[in-house]
């Protein structure tokens, strides 16, 4: 049974506590007050305290996109939890990083689904695997989640097989339950995956996302929901059909899939120019760039000088929340690695503090506890800044 629909993911039982978290949600109140504005911001147009987005839950500690991962992310301090949304054959929104479920579920061990293995080309990438669009929700619910990166996160394989694939509705129900369990608002930052591809096969995502949110009383700017996408056209459509804050994700290379499909020559680099950012600010509240677009790395994986992206985005009226921060050497720049084992932890705290000092308004982390600790250390140090 679903919990009663309310106007916020923070249920009535924790509403009285919300005031204690105002400093942690400053970015949201700023975003909600003027979604899509392209006017230049005041110097204070950024979060007073950077937000921590629990990337796919607590992916550094549990298989991603699982109830166990979301619970842990909130337990260790994440302000938001992030479900990636794909779709089933029968049109239900579910929570997986990709429509390819070969690496994130135990589908390969189910002989009854052996004939579902097929080859699909999605956004120009051809893959042979099992895909959500070839399964009904009932069939997918017979599968269990597994660790996507077992060679780096072997300890996460301890939890293989414990949790089902959740639906978007499951995520909303869990967020409300976690708000009660942990006595604070738990917010959602869903990402719409591969919008152009799903539309091309007759399974458009955007209206379905809004329908689920509206059925739960969450289609309003105070609901604690931010919608993300790497594509542009779907966010522009959403801007016309909802007042929820939107996040334009960008990559350090390549172009939005909808641009490629329509022959639009613009790239993510074009979106991140001052002129491009002003256009993004007409429909989005947040920019979600690859962290390497803020602090690039050279060919030896060492950090280079920061770019002006954070400052340029703030000048355009956007909040900035880069991705993805992880503790392991495998993902860190050489400057912060410790030892030679890719799976060992490096000096991730130093990386977080670098980005906090550059003025980011939030960030996506696989290890929310490390992010929260680094944020507190940065605050205790007087919030040192490297911005002009």
C-alpha positions, 0 to 999 in steps of 0.5 A, spaced: 500 500 500 502 506 498 503 512 503 498 518 502 500 523 497 503 529 500 506 535 497 513 534 499 517 527 500 518 530 507 512 527 510 507 530 515 511 527 521 518 530 519 515 537 517 516 540 523 524 538 523 525 541 516 527 548 519 533 545 521 535 543 514 534 550 511 541 551 511 542 544 507 537 546 502 539 553 500 540 551 493 533 548 492 530 554 495 534 558 490 532 554 484 524 554 486 524 561 487 526 562 479 526 556 475 529 557 468 531 564 469 537 567 465 538 573 468 545 574 471 545 572 479 547 576 485 554 574 488 549 570 493 546 566 487 549 559 489 548 554 495 550 556 502 552 549 503 553 544 498 548 539 497 550 531 497 547 527 492 547 520 493 549 517 486 545 511 484 544 510 492 550 509 496 554 505 490 560 505 493 558 500 498 552 497 495 549 495 488 547 501 485 539 503 485 537 498 490 533 499 496 539 497 501 543 503 497 538 508 498 537 507 505 545 507 506 545 513 503 540 517 507 543 514 513 550 517 512 547 524 510 546 524 503 541 530 501 538 527 495 538 520 492 538 519 485 534 514 481 536 513 474 529 511 470 528 507 464 522 503 462 519 496 461 516 493 455 509 494 458 511 502 460 513 502 467 518 506 469 524 502 473 530 504 476 536 502 472 543 505 470 541 503 463 536 499 459 542 494 459 541 489 465 546 484 463 551 487 468 546 490 474 542 484 475 542 476 475 538 475 469 544 471 466 543 466 471 535 465 469 535 460 463 528 462 462 530 469 459 536 466 455 532 467 449 531 475 451 539 476 449 539 480 443 543 486 440 541 493 440 544 500 438 542 505 443 545 512 442 550 510 437 552 504 441 551 497 439 551 492 445 549 485 446 545 483 452 538 483 456 534 490 455 529 492 460 524 493 454 524 486 452 521 484 459 515 486 463 515 489 470 513 482 473 518 479 469 523 484 472 521 483 479 524 476 478 531 478 478 535 481 483 540 486 483 548 485 483 554 489 483 556 493 476 563 494 478 566 487 482 573 488 480 573 495 483 568 494 488 569 486 490 566 488 497 559 490 494 558 483 491 557 481 498 550 484 497 548 481 490 542 478 490 539 481 496 534 486 492 529 487 487 529 492 481 525 498 484 520 502 480 520 509 480 513 508 485 518 504 489 523 509 490 518 515 492 515 510 497 522 509 500 523 516 500 517 517 504 519 511 509 526 514 510 524 521 511 520 518 517 526 513 519 531 518 519 527 524 521 529 529 516 526 530 509 529 525 503 529 528 496 529 525 489 533 527 483 531 522 478 535 522 471 531 520 465 535 516 461 536 515 453 529 519 452 530 520 444 531 512 444 525 510 448 521 515 444 523 512 438 521 505 440 514 508 442 516 508 449 516 516 451 518 517 458 517 524 460 509 524 461 510 518 464 515 521 469 510 527 470 504 522 471 507 518 477 510 525 480 503 528 480 499 521 482 504 522 488 502 530 489 510 531 487 509 536 481 510 542 485 517 546 486 517 545 493 516 537 493 524 536 493 524 533 486 529 535 481 529 532 474 535 531 470 537 529 463 543 529 458 538 531 453 536 538 451 529 537 448 526 533 453 528 538 459 525 544 454 519 540 454 518 539 461 520 546 463 513 548 459 509 542 463 512 543 470 515 548 475 519 542 478 527 545 477 531 541 472 538 539 471 542 539 465 547 534 465 553 535 460 559 530 458 566 532 458 566 530 450 560 528 445 554 531 444 546 530 447 543 524 443 537 528 441 542 533 438 545 528 434 539 524 432 536 531 429 543 533 426 544 539 430 551 540 430 552 543 437 556 539 442 556 539 450 562 544 449 557 549 446 552 548 452 558 550 457 560 556 453 557 563 457 552 564 451 550 556 451 549 557 459 545 563 458 541 558 453 541 553 458 538 557 464 532 559 460 529 552 462 534 549 467 536 551 474 542 546 475 548 545 471 550 538 472 557 537 468 562 532 469 567 534 474 573 534 469 569 540 465 571 544 472 578 541 473 581 538 467 586 532 467 592 532 463 594 525 459 598 523 465 591 523 469 594 529 473 590 535 475 590 542 470 588 549 472 580 550 473 576 552 468 571 558 469 565 553 468 563 554 475 563 562 475 560 562 468 554 558 470 553 562 476 553 568 472 548 565 467 544 564 473 545 556 474 547 552 480 552 547 479 553 540 481 558 536 478 559 528 478 561 523 480 566 523 486 568 516 488 573 514 493 577 509 489 584 510 486 581 508 480 577 514 479 581 519 482 586 524 479 594 521 480 594 527 485 590 524 490 591 517 489 595 513 494 598 506 492 598 502 486 591 498 487 586 501 483 581 499 488 584 502 494 582 508 497 586 515 495 585 522 498 578 523 496 577 528 501 582 533 498 578 532 491 572 534 495 575 540 498 578 542 492 571 542 488 567 546 494 573 551 494 571 552 487 564 554 489 560 548 487 553 548 489 552 540 490 555 534 487 554 527 486 557 522 490 558 514 490 560 515 498 556 520 501 559 519 508 566 521 505 562 527 501 559 529 508 565 529 512 569 533 507 564 538 507 564 539 514 571 539 514 571 545 509 566 549 513 570 548 519 576 551 516 572 557 514 570 555 507 576 557 503 575 559 496 579 559 490 574 563 486 575 570 485 
